[in-house]
Amino acid sequence: PTAPEPEAKPEDLYASLQQQLRRANDAIPDPVMTAKLSRLEELSARIFALAKKDPDKKAQLQKFMDYYLPTALKLLETYAELQAQGIEGENITEYQHRIESAMDTLVTAFEAQLDKLFQSDALDVSADVAALEGMLNLDGLTGPDFH
C-alpha cells in the first residue's frame, strides 16, 4: 500500500495560491483585469502574512481558503481561456463581463476579509487605550487639572 500524501504546510499552500494568482494575472492581458488581479494578489499576500504570523487567524480563513480563493482562480482561468479564443461572440463577451464584475466583488470581499482579521486586534487595542486613559485620569496626568 502506498503512503498517504503528506498534507501541505500552510506556508506551502499560501505560496502555491500566490503563484496561481500570479500565473492567472500573467495570462490575462486586459489592463483593467490586471489591475483587479494585482489588488487580489496584494490583499491575498497580506492575508496570508497575517495567517502565518498568527496561526489563530487560520480558522477565520477556512471559507476564504476552501471556497472564495479557489473559485476566484477557477473564474480567472476561464477568463484567460475565453480571451485566448480571440472570438467576440455574444456568449464569450457575456461570460467575460460577468467574470469582470465578479472580480470587483472579490476585491471588496478580500478587503473585508483582511479587515475582519484585524477585528480582534482592534478590540485589544481599544481595551488597552481605554485602560491607559483611565489610569492616566486616575493619576491626574490628563485633563484640565494637569499643568
Disulfide bonds with the S-S distance in Angstrom:
none
